[in-house]
Structures are given as C-alpha cells and as structure tokens.
Amino acid sequence: AGRLERPLPQSTTNSYGYFLVCPEGTEERAKVAAFRAWVLSEAERDGHRPPAEAAVSA
C-alpha cells in the first residue's frame, strides 16, 4: 500500500469530510475508480453515507 499525501499546500475545513478531486475525464480510470470505491467503503464501514454527488468543472 502507498501513502496518502496532500497534493497542494492549501487546506479547508467543512462539515462533509472528504472530497475526491481529479482532472476532468479521469474519473473512470481504474486507479481513480478504485480509490473512490475504497474511500466510500471506508466511510460506509464507519456508518457514514456520502451526500448526493456533485460535479464542478473549471
């Protein structure tokens, strides 16, 4: 297993927890999809349900 690292020096707080951010068009890549599935399974294991999905593009 690897290490999870913060890619940018900026951080923010919110009431939701985590956001998965990736370049547009990469969300279906195997590694990105596997990471997303892992994050969701960990949250569900702890009794958390994700909010409705939202997409933002720049």
mmCIF file as Biopython writes it, N, C-alpha, C and O atoms, coordinates in Angstrom:
data_model
#
loop_
_atom_site.group_PDB
_atom_site.id
_atom_site.type_symbol
_atom_site.label_atom_id
_atom_site.label_alt_id
_atom_site.label_comp_id
_atom_site.label_asym_id
_atom_site.label_entity_id
_atom_site.label_seq_id
_atom_site.pdbx_PDB_ins_code
_atom_site.Cartn_x
_atom_site.Cartn_y
_atom_site.Cartn_z
_atom_site.occupancy
_atom_site.B_iso_or_equiv
_atom_site.auth_seq_id
_atom_site.auth_asym_id
_atom_site.pdbx_PDB_model_num
ATOM 1   N N  . ALA A ? 1  ? 0.841   -1.189 0.000   1.0 0.0 1  A 1 
ATOM 2   C CA . ALA A ? 1  ? 0.000   0.000  0.000   1.0 0.0 1  A 1 
ATOM 3   C C  . ALA A ? 1  ? 0.873   1.234  0.000   1.0 0.0 1  A 1 
ATOM 4   O O  . ALA A ? 1  ? 1.999   1.220  0.499   1.0 0.0 1  A 1 
ATOM 5   N N  . GLY A ? 2  ? 0.343   2.295  -0.563  1.0 0.0 2  A 1 
ATOM 6   C CA . GLY A ? 2  ? 1.087   3.545  -0.620  1.0 0.0 2  A 1 
ATOM 7   C C  . GLY A ? 2  ? 0.687   4.486  0.490   1.0 0.0 2  A 1 
ATOM 8   O O  . GLY A ? 2  ? -0.004  4.109  1.437   1.0 0.0 2  A 1 
ATOM 9   N N  . ARG A ? 3  ? 1.132   5.706  0.355   1.0 0.0 3  A 1 
ATOM 10  C CA . ARG A ? 3  ? 0.810   6.736  1.335   1.0 0.0 3  A 1 
ATOM 11  C C  . ARG A ? 3  ? -0.096  7.768  0.699   1.0 0.0 3  A 1 
ATOM 12  O O  . ARG A ? 3  ? 0.066   8.112  -0.472  1.0 0.0 3  A 1 
ATOM 13  N N  . LEU A ? 4  ? -1.051  8.261  1.470   1.0 0.0 4  A 1 
ATOM 14  C CA . LEU A ? 4  ? -1.919  9.336  1.011   1.0 0.0 4  A 1 
ATOM 15  C C  . LEU A ? 4  ? -1.212  10.649 1.323   1.0 0.0 4  A 1 
ATOM 16  O O  . LEU A ? 4  ? -0.847  10.900 2.472   1.0 0.0 4  A 1 
ATOM 17  N N  . GLU A ? 5  ? -1.018  11.477 0.321   1.0 0.0 5  A 1 
ATOM 18  C CA . GLU A ? 5  ? -0.320  12.743 0.500   1.0 0.0 5  A 1 
ATOM 19  C C  . GLU A ? 5  ? -1.177  13.903 0.038   1.0 0.0 5  A 1 
ATOM 20  O O  . GLU A ? 5  ? -1.970  13.776 -0.895  1.0 0.0 5  A 1 
ATOM 21  N N  . ARG A ? 6  ? -1.008  15.036 0.704   1.0 0.0 6  A 1 
ATOM 22  C CA . ARG A ? 6  ? -1.734  16.246 0.325   1.0 0.0 6  A 1 
ATOM 23  C C  . ARG A ? 6  ? -1.026  16.863 -0.874  1.0 0.0 6  A 1 
ATOM 24  O O  . ARG A ? 6  ? 0.145   17.227 -0.766  1.0 0.0 6  A 1 
ATOM 25  N N  . PRO A ? 7  ? -1.704  16.990 -2.016  1.0 0.0 7  A 1 
ATOM 26  C CA . PRO A ? 7  ? -1.037  17.473 -3.224  1.0 0.0 7  A 1 
ATOM 27  C C  . PRO A ? 7  ? -0.817  18.985 -3.267  1.0 0.0 7  A 1 
ATOM 28  O O  . PRO A ? 7  ? 0.048   19.460 -4.002  1.0 0.0 7  A 1 
ATOM 29  N N  . LEU A ? 8  ? -1.580  19.736 -2.499  1.0 0.0 8  A 1 
ATOM 30  C CA . LEU A ? 8  ? -1.489  21.195 -2.503  1.0 0.0 8  A 1 
ATOM 31  C C  . LEU A ? 8  ? -1.310  21.696 -1.076  1.0 0.0 8  A 1 
ATOM 32  O O  . LEU A ? 8  ? -1.778  21.045 -0.142  1.0 0.0 8  A 1 
ATOM 33  N N  . PRO A ? 9  ? -0.652  22.827 -0.880  1.0 0.0 9  A 1 
ATOM 34  C CA . PRO A ? 9  ? -0.453  23.329 0.480   1.0 0.0 9  A 1 
ATOM 35  C C  . PRO A ? 9  ? -1.727  23.899 1.107   1.0 0.0 9  A 1 
ATOM 36  O O  . PRO A ? 9  ? -1.820  23.977 2.332   1.0 0.0 9  A 1 
ATOM 37  N N  . GLN A ? 10 ? -2.704  24.296 0.302   1.0 0.0 10 A 1 
ATOM 38  C CA . GLN A ? 10 ? -3.935  24.865 0.834   1.0 0.0 10 A 1 
ATOM 39  C C  . GLN A ? 10 ? -4.800  23.766 1.450   1.0 0.0 10 A 1 
ATOM 40  O O  . GLN A ? 10 ? -4.800  22.624 0.991   1.0 0.0 10 A 1 
ATOM 41  N N  . SER A ? 11 ? -5.527  24.135 2.488   1.0 0.0 11 A 1 
ATOM 42  C CA . SER A ? 11 ? -6.496  23.208 3.068   1.0 0.0 11 A 1 
ATOM 43  C C  . SER A ? 11 ? -7.715  24.004 3.514   1.0 0.0 11 A 1 
ATOM 44  O O  . SER A ? 11 ? -7.666  25.228 3.633   1.0 0.0 11 A 1 
ATOM 45  N N  . THR A ? 12 ? -8.787  23.302 3.752   1.0 0.0 12 A 1 
ATOM 46  C CA . THR A ? 12 ? -10.022 23.932 4.190   1.0 0.0 12 A 1 
ATOM 47  C C  . THR A ? 12 ? -10.765 22.964 5.098   1.0 0.0 12 A 1 
ATOM 48  O O  . THR A ? 12 ? -10.505 21.761 5.069   1.0 0.0 12 A 1 
ATOM 49  N N  . THR A ? 13 ? -11.668 23.468 5.884   1.0 0.0 13 A 1 
ATOM 50  C CA . THR A ? 13 ? -12.495 22.606 6.722   1.0 0.0 13 A 1 
ATOM 51  C C  . THR A ? 13 ? -13.937 22.709 6.252   1.0 0.0 13 A 1 
ATOM 52  O O  . THR A ? 13 ? -14.354 23.731 5.707   1.0 0.0 13 A 1 
ATOM 53  N N  . ASN A ? 14 ? -14.683 21.652 6.468   1.0 0.0 14 A 1 
ATOM 54  C CA . ASN A ? 14 ? -16.096 21.630 6.109   1.0 0.0 14 A 1 
ATOM 55  C C  . ASN A ? 14 ? -16.779 20.567 6.945   1.0 0.0 14 A 1 
ATOM 56  O O  . ASN A ? 14 ? -16.122 19.823 7.673   1.0 0.0 14 A 1 
ATOM 57  N N  . SER A ? 15 ? -18.068 20.495 6.843   1.0 0.0 15 A 1 
ATOM 58  C CA . SER A ? 15 ? -18.813 19.524 7.642   1.0 0.0 15 A 1 
ATOM 59  C C  . SER A ? 15 ? -18.971 18.181 6.952   1.0 0.0 15 A 1 
ATOM 60  O O  . SER A ? 15 ? -19.557 17.268 7.535   1.0 0.0 15 A 1 
ATOM 61  N N  . TYR A ? 16 ? -18.471 18.024 5.729   1.0 0.0 16 A 1 
ATOM 62  C CA . TYR A ? 16 ? -18.656 16.779 4.996   1.0 0.0 16 A 1 
ATOM 63  C C  . TYR A ? 16 ? -17.504 15.802 5.147   1.0 0.0 16 A 1 
ATOM 64  O O  . TYR A ? 16 ? -17.749 14.596 5.175   1.0 0.0 16 A 1 
ATOM 65  N N  . GLY A ? 17 ? -16.291 16.245 5.243   1.0 0.0 17 A 1 
ATOM 66  C CA . GLY A ? 17 ? -15.174 15.333 5.414   1.0 0.0 17 A 1 
ATOM 67  C C  . GLY A ? 17 ? -14.193 15.337 4.269   1.0 0.0 17 A 1 
ATOM 68  O O  . GLY A ? 17 ? -13.173 16.024 4.333   1.0 0.0 17 A 1 
ATOM 69  N N  . TYR A ? 18 ? -14.477 14.584 3.215   1.0 0.0 18 A 1 
ATOM 70  C CA . TYR A ? 18 ? -13.511 14.411 2.136   1.0 0.0 18 A 1 
ATOM 71  C C  . TYR A ? 18 ? -14.129 14.718 0.779   1.0 0.0 18 A 1 
ATOM 72  O O  . TYR A ? 18 ? -15.326 14.533 0.560   1.0 0.0 18 A 1 
ATOM 73  N N  . PHE A ? 19 ? -13.290 15.185 -0.109  1.0 0.0 19 A 1 
ATOM 74  C CA . PHE A ? 19 ? -13.679 15.405 -1.497  1.0 0.0 19 A 1 
ATOM 75  C C  . PHE A ? 19 ? -12.654 14.718 -2.374  1.0 0.0 19 A 1 
ATOM 76  O O  . PHE A ? 19 ? -11.456 14.781 -2.101  1.0 0.0 19 A 1 
ATOM 77  N N  . LEU A ? 20 ? -13.105 14.081 -3.397  1.0 0.0 20 A 1 
ATOM 78  C CA . LEU A ? 20 ? -12.199 13.483 -4.373  1.0 0.0 20 A 1 
ATOM 79  C C  . LEU A ? 20 ? -12.156 14.418 -5.572  1.0 0.0 20 A 1 
ATOM 80  O O  . LEU A ? 20 ? -13.178 14.672 -6.210  1.0 0.0 20 A 1 
ATOM 81  N N  . VAL A ? 21 ? -10.983 14.924 -5.870  1.0 0.0 21 A 1 
ATOM 82  C CA . VAL A ? 21 ? -10.799 15.855 -6.973  1.0 0.0 21 A 1 
ATOM 83  C C  . VAL A ? 21 ? -9.831  15.224 -7.962  1.0 0.0 21 A 1 
ATOM 84  O O  . VAL A ? 21 ? -8.753  14.764 -7.587  1.0 0.0 21 A 1 
ATOM 85  N N  . CYS A ? 22 ? -10.228 15.210 -9.221  1.0 0.0 22 A 1 
ATOM 86  C CA . CYS A ? 22 ? -9.358  14.662 -10.264 1.0 0.0 22 A 1 
ATOM 87  C C  . CYS A ? 22 ? -9.621  15.429 -11.553 1.0 0.0 22 A 1 
ATOM 88  O O  . CYS A ? 22 ? -10.683 16.029 -11.720 1.0 0.0 22 A 1 
ATOM 89  N N  . PRO A ? 23 ? -8.655  15.408 -12.460 1.0 0.0 23 A 1 
ATOM 90  C CA . PRO A ? 23 ? -8.860  16.099 -13.731 1.0 0.0 23 A 1 
ATOM 91  C C  . PRO A ? 23 ? -10.076 15.541 -14.471 1.0 0.0 23 A 1 
ATOM 92  O O  . PRO A ? 23 ? -10.337 14.338 -14.447 1.0 0.0 23 A 1 
ATOM 93  N N  . GLU A ? 24 ? -10.803 16.429 -15.119 1.0 0.0 24 A 1 
ATOM 94  C CA . GLU A ? 24 ? -11.979 16.012 -15.878 1.0 0.0 24 A 1 
ATOM 95  C C  . GLU A ? 24 ? -11.601 14.921 -16.870 1.0 0.0 24 A 1 
ATOM 96  O O  . GLU A ? 24 ? -10.591 15.020 -17.567 1.0 0.0 24 A 1 
ATOM 97  N N  . GLY A ? 25 ? -12.417 13.888 -16.924 1.0 0.0 25 A 1 
ATOM 98  C CA . GLY A ? 25 ? -12.181 12.783 -17.838 1.0 0.0 25 A 1 
ATOM 99  C C  . GLY A ? 25 ? -11.362 11.645 -17.263 1.0 0.0 25 A 1 
ATOM 100 O O  . GLY A ? 25 ? -11.192 10.616 -17.916 1.0 0.0 25 A 1 
ATOM 101 N N  . THR A ? 26 ? -10.844 11.815 -16.032 1.0 0.0 26 A 1 
ATOM 102 C CA . THR A ? 26 ? -10.032 10.745 -15.438 1.0 0.0 26 A 1 
ATOM 103 C C  . THR A ? 26 ? -10.783 9.936  -14.391 1.0 0.0 26 A 1 
ATOM 104 O O  . THR A ? 26 ? -10.247 8.963  -13.858 1.0 0.0 26 A 1 
ATOM 105 N N  . GLU A ? 27 ? -12.015 10.326 -14.091 1.0 0.0 27 A 1 
ATOM 106 C CA . GLU A ? 27 ? -12.752 9.658  -13.012 1.0 0.0 27 A 1 
ATOM 107 C C  . GLU A ? 27 ? -13.041 8.190  -13.296 1.0 0.0 27 A 1 
ATOM 108 O O  . GLU A ? 27 ? -13.312 7.429  -12.368 1.0 0.0 27 A 1 
ATOM 109 N N  . GLU A ? 28 ? -12.989 7.781  -14.548 1.0 0.0 28 A 1 
ATOM 110 C CA . GLU A ? 28 ? -13.243 6.381  -14.897 1.0 0.0 28 A 1 
ATOM 111 C C  . GLU A ? 28 ? -11.966 5.543  -14.985 1.0 0.0 28 A 1 
ATOM 112 O O  . GLU A ? 28 ? -12.039 4.336  -15.214 1.0 0.0 28 A 1 
ATOM 113 N N  . ARG A ? 29 ? -10.819 6.157  -14.810 1.0 0.0 29 A 1 
ATOM 114 C CA . ARG A ? 29 ? -9.567  5.392  -14.829 1.0 0.0 29 A 1 
ATOM 115 C C  . ARG A ? 29 ? -9.568  4.405  -13.674 1.0 0.0 29 A 1 
ATOM 116 O O  . ARG A ? 29 ? -10.095 4.694  -12.600 1.0 0.0 29 A 1 
ATOM 117 N N  . ALA A ? 30 ? -8.984  3.255  -13.896 1.0 0.0 30 A 1 
ATOM 118 C CA . ALA A ? 30 ? -9.037  2.172  -12.904 1.0 0.0 30 A 1 
ATOM 119 C C  . ALA A ? 30 ? -8.517  2.608  -11.538 1.0 0.0 30 A 1 
ATOM 120 O O  . ALA A ? 30 ? -9.154  2.316  -10.525 1.0 0.0 30 A 1 
ATOM 121 N N  . LYS A ? 31 ? -7.395  3.287  -11.481 1.0 0.0 31 A 1 
ATOM 122 C CA . LYS A ? 31 ? -6.826  3.684  -10.186 1.0 0.0 31 A 1 
ATOM 123 C C  . LYS A ? 31 ? -7.688  4.726  -9.488  1.0 0.0 31 A 1 
ATOM 124 O O  . LYS A ? 31 ? -7.855  4.677  -8.269  1.0 0.0 31 A 1 
ATOM 125 N N  . VAL A ? 32 ? -8.232  5.660  -10.242 1.0 0.0 32 A 1 
ATOM 126 C CA . VAL A ? 32 ? -9.098  6.689  -9.654  1.0 0.0 32 A 1 
ATOM 127 C C  . VAL A ? 32 ? -10.386 6.048  -9.147  1.0 0.0 32 A 1 
ATOM 128 O O  . VAL A ? 32 ? -10.827 6.342  -8.035  1.0 0.0 32 A 1 
ATOM 129 N N  . ALA A ? 33 ? -10.990 5.179  -9.948  1.0 0.0 33 A 1 
ATOM 130 C CA . ALA A ? 33 ? -12.227 4.499  -9.546  1.0 0.0 33 A 1 
ATOM 131 C C  . ALA A ? 33 ? -11.992 3.606  -8.336  1.0 0.0 33 A 1 
ATOM 132 O O  . ALA A ? 33 ? -12.845 3.533  -7.451  1.0 0.0 33 A 1 
ATOM 133 N N  . ALA A ? 34 ? -10.849 2.926  -8.283  1.0 0.0 34 A 1 
ATOM 134 C CA . ALA A ? 34 ? -10.538 2.065  -7.140  1.0 0.0 34 A 1 
ATOM 135 C C  . ALA A ? 34 ? -10.359 2.889  -5.870  1.0 0.0 34 A 1 
ATOM 136 O O  . ALA A ? 34 ? -10.816 2.485  -4.800  1.0 0.0 34 A 1 
ATOM 137 N N  . PHE A ? 35 ? -9.700  4.035  -5.977  1.0 0.0 35 A 1 
ATOM 138 C CA . PHE A ? 35 ? -9.518  4.893  -4.808  1.0 0.0 35 A 1 
ATOM 139 C C  . PHE A ? 35 ? -10.858 5.420  -4.322  1.0 0.0 35 A 1 
ATOM 140 O O  . PHE A ? 35 ? -11.121 5.435  -3.119  1.0 0.0 35 A 1 
ATOM 141 N N  . ARG A ? 36 ? -11.706 5.852  -5.247  1.0 0.0 36 A 1 
ATOM 142 C CA . ARG A ? 36 ? -13.040 6.343  -4.883  1.0 0.0 36 A 1 
ATOM 143 C C  . ARG A ? 36 ? -13.842 5.252  -4.183  1.0 0.0 36 A 1 
ATOM 144 O O  . ARG A ? 36 ? -14.485 5.508  -3.166  1.0 0.0 36 A 1 
ATOM 145 N N  . ALA A ? 37 ? -13.805 4.043  -4.722  1.0 0.0 37 A 1 
ATOM 146 C CA . ALA A ? 37 ? -14.531 2.926  -4.112  1.0 0.0 37 A 1 
ATOM 147 C C  . ALA A ? 37 ? -14.010 2.648  -2.709  1.0 0.0 37 A 1 
ATOM 148 O O  . ALA A ? 37 ? -14.791 2.365  -1.801  1.0 0.0 37 A 1 
ATOM 149 N N  . TRP A ? 38 ? -12.691 2.728  -2.526  1.0 0.0 38 A 1 
ATOM 150 C CA . TRP A ? 38 ? -12.107 2.482  -1.207  1.0 0.0 38 A 1 
ATOM 151 C C  . TRP A ? 38 ? -12.560 3.543  -0.208  1.0 0.0 38 A 1 
ATOM 152 O O  . TRP A ? 38 ? -12.956 3.212  0.910   1.0 0.0 38 A 1 
ATOM 153 N N  . VAL A ? 39 ? -12.504 4.825  -0.605  1.0 0.0 39 A 1 
ATOM 154 C CA . VAL A ? 39 ? -12.928 5.899  0.295   1.0 0.0 39 A 1 
ATOM 155 C C  . VAL A ? 39 ? -14.390 5.708  0.695   1.0 0.0 39 A 1 
ATOM 156 O O  . VAL A ? 39 ? -14.734 5.831  1.871   1.0 0.0 39 A 1 
ATOM 157 N N  . LEU A ? 40 ? -15.244 5.408  -0.277  1.0 0.0 40 A 1 
ATOM 158 C CA . LEU A ? 40 ? -16.667 5.205  0.022   1.0 0.0 40 A 1 
ATOM 159 C C  . LEU A ? 40 ? -16.890 4.005  0.929   1.0 0.0 40 A 1 
ATOM 160 O O  . LEU A ? 40 ? -17.726 4.066  1.831   1.0 0.0 40 A 1 
ATOM 161 N N  . SER A ? 41 ? -16.163 2.916  0.710   1.0 0.0 41 A 1 
ATOM 162 C CA . SER A ? 41 ? -16.349 1.727  1.553   1.0 0.0 41 A 1 
ATOM 163 C C  . SER A ? 41 ? -15.880 1.992  2.979   1.0 0.0 41 A 1 
ATOM 164 O O  . SER A ? 41 ? -16.495 1.509  3.930   1.0 0.0 41 A 1 
ATOM 165 N N  . GLU A ? 42 ? -14.803 2.750  3.139   1.0 0.0 42 A 1 
ATOM 166 C CA . GLU A ? 42 ? -14.335 3.099  4.482   1.0 0.0 42 A 1 
ATOM 167 C C  . GLU A ? 42 ? -15.362 3.963  5.204   1.0 0.0 42 A 1 
ATOM 168 O O  . GLU A ? 42 ? -15.621 3.759  6.391   1.0 0.0 42 A 1 
ATOM 169 N N  . ALA A ? 43 ? -15.947 4.923  4.498   1.0 0.0 43 A 1 
ATOM 170 C CA . ALA A ? 43 ? -16.958 5.789  5.100   1.0 0.0 43 A 1 
ATOM 171 C C  . ALA A ? 43 ? -18.191 4.985  5.487   1.0 0.0 43 A 1 
ATOM 172 O O  . ALA A ? 43 ? -18.729 5.157  6.581   1.0 0.0 43 A 1 
ATOM 173 N N  . GLU A ? 44 ? -18.637 4.116  4.601   1.0 0.0 44 A 1 
ATOM 174 C CA . GLU A ? 44 ? -19.818 3.301  4.894   1.0 0.0 44 A 1 
ATOM 175 C C  . GLU A ? 44 ? -19.554 2.342  6.045   1.0 0.0 44 A 1 
ATOM 176 O O  . GLU A ? 44 ? -20.445 2.077  6.852   1.0 0.0 44 A 1 
ATOM 177 N N  . ARG A ? 45 ? -18.338 1.824  6.124   1.0 0.0 45 A 1 
ATOM 178 C CA . ARG A ? 45 ? -17.979 0.923  7.221   1.0 0.0 45 A 1 
ATOM 179 C C  . ARG A ? 45 ? -18.111 1.633  8.568   1.0 0.0 45 A 1 
ATOM 180 O O  . ARG A ? 45 ? -18.456 1.017  9.576   1.0 0.0 45 A 1 
ATOM 181 N N  . ASP A ? 46 ? -17.831 2.939  8.569   1.0 0.0 46 A 1 
ATOM 182 C CA . ASP A ? 46 ? -17.943 3.731  9.786   1.0 0.0 46 A 1 
ATOM 183 C C  . ASP A ? 46 ? -19.338 4.311  9.983   1.0 0.0 46 A 1 
ATOM 184 O O  . ASP A ? 46 ? -19.556 5.107  10.897  1.0 0.0 46 A 1 
ATOM 185 N N  . GLY A ? 47 ? -20.288 3.916  9.127   1.0 0.0 47 A 1 
ATOM 186 C CA . GLY A ? 47 ? -21.666 4.353  9.286   1.0 0.0 47 A 1 
ATOM 187 C C  . GLY A ? 47 ? -21.993 5.680  8.633   1.0 0.0 47 A 1 
ATOM 188 O O  . GLY A ? 47 ? -23.032 6.269  8.928   1.0 0.0 47 A 1 
ATOM 189 N N  . HIS A ? 48 ? -21.135 6.162  7.756   1.0 0.0 48 A 1 
ATOM 190 C CA . HIS A ? 48 ? -21.387 7.430  7.073   1.0 0.0 48 A 1 
ATOM 191 C C  . HIS A ? 48 ? -21.872 7.166  5.664   1.0 0.0 48 A 1 
ATOM 192 O O  . HIS A ? 48 ? -21.405 6.252  4.984   1.0 0.0 48 A 1 
ATOM 193 N N  . ARG A ? 49 ? -22.812 7.979  5.242   1.0 0.0 49 A 1 
ATOM 194 C CA . ARG A ? 49 ? -23.311 7.888  3.866   1.0 0.0 49 A 1 
ATOM 195 C C  . ARG A ? 49 ? -22.889 9.156  3.145   1.0 0.0 49 A 1 
ATOM 196 O O  . ARG A ? 49 ? -23.006 10.250 3.697   1.0 0.0 49 A 1 
ATOM 197 N N  . PRO A ? 50 ? -22.402 9.023  1.925   1.0 0.0 50 A 1 
ATOM 198 C CA . PRO A ? 50 ? -21.977 10.226 1.199   1.0 0.0 50 A 1 
ATOM 199 C C  . PRO A ? 50 ? -23.174 11.073 0.784   1.0 0.0 50 A 1 
ATOM 200 O O  . PRO A ? 50 ? -24.258 10.543 0.541   1.0 0.0 50 A 1 
ATOM 201 N N  . PRO A ? 51 ? -22.978 12.405 0.702   1.0 0.0 51 A 1 
ATOM 202 C CA . PRO A ? 51 ? -24.055 13.264 0.196   1.0 0.0 51 A 1 
ATOM 203 C C  . PRO A ? 51 ? -24.244 13.014 -1.294  1.0 0.0 51 A 1 
ATOM 204 O O  . PRO A ? 51 ? -23.447 12.316 -1.920  1.0 0.0 51 A 1 
ATOM 205 N N  . ALA A ? 52 ? -25.282 13.575 -1.846  1.0 0.0 52 A 1 
ATOM 206 C CA . ALA A ? 52 ? -25.529 13.433 -3.286  1.0 0.0 52 A 1 
ATOM 207 C C  . ALA A ? 52 ? -24.302 13.894 -4.053  1.0 0.0 52 A 1 
ATOM 208 O O  . ALA A ? 52 ? -23.640 14.860 -3.673  1.0 0.0 52 A 1 
ATOM 209 N N  . GLU A ? 53 ? -24.010 13.193 -5.132  1.0 0.0 53 A 1 
ATOM 210 C CA . GLU A ? 53 ? -22.828 13.526 -5.925  1.0 0.0 53 A 1 
ATOM 211 C C  . GLU A ? 53 ? -23.004 14.872 -6.603  1.0 0.0 53 A 1 
ATOM 212 O O  . GLU A ? 53 ? -24.100 15.247 -7.019  1.0 0.0 53 A 1 
ATOM 213 N N  . ALA A ? 54 ? -21.907 15.577 -6.698  1.0 0.0 54 A 1 
ATOM 214 C CA . ALA A ? 54 ? -21.901 16.863 -7.388  1.0 0.0 54 A 1 
ATOM 215 C C  . ALA A ? 54 ? -20.642 16.933 -8.230  1.0 0.0 54 A 1 
ATOM 216 O O  . ALA A ? 54 ? -19.607 16.379 -7.859  1.0 0.0 54 A 1 
ATOM 217 N N  . ALA A ? 55 ? -20.728 17.594 -9.330  1.0 0.0 55 A 1 
ATOM 218 C CA . ALA A ? 55 ? -19.560 17.764 -10.192 1.0 0.0 55 A 1 
ATOM 219 C C  . ALA A ? 55 ? -19.356 19.244 -10.451 1.0 0.0 55 A 1 
ATOM 220 O O  . ALA A ? 55 ? -20.308 19.979 -10.714 1.0 0.0 55 A 1 
ATOM 221 N N  . VAL A ? 56 ? -18.126 19.666 -10.376 1.0 0.0 56 A 1 
ATOM 222 C CA . VAL A ? 56 ? -17.768 21.046 -10.653 1.0 0.0 56 A 1 
ATOM 223 C C  . VAL A ? 56 ? -16.610 21.009 -11.625 1.0 0.0 56 A 1 
ATOM 224 O O  . VAL A ? 56 ? -15.653 20.260 -11.433 1.0 0.0 56 A 1 
ATOM 225 N N  . SER A ? 57 ? -16.694 21.804 -12.653 1.0 0.0 57 A 1 
ATOM 226 C CA . SER A ? 57 ? -15.574 21.880 -13.588 1.0 0.0 57 A 1 
ATOM 227 C C  . SER A ? 57 ? -15.108 23.321 -13.695 1.0 0.0 57 A 1 
ATOM 228 O O  . SER A ? 57 ? -15.885 24.260 -13.521 1.0 0.0 57 A 1 
ATOM 229 N N  . ALA A ? 58 ? -13.840 23.474 -13.981 1.0 0.0 58 A 1 
ATOM 230 C CA . ALA A ? 58 ? -13.279 24.827 -14.084 1.0 0.0 58 A 1 
ATOM 231 C C  . ALA A ? 58 ? -12.939 25.138 -15.519 1.0 0.0 58 A 1 
ATOM 232 O O  . ALA A ? 58 ? -12.454 26.230 -15.816 1.0 0.0 58 A 1 
#
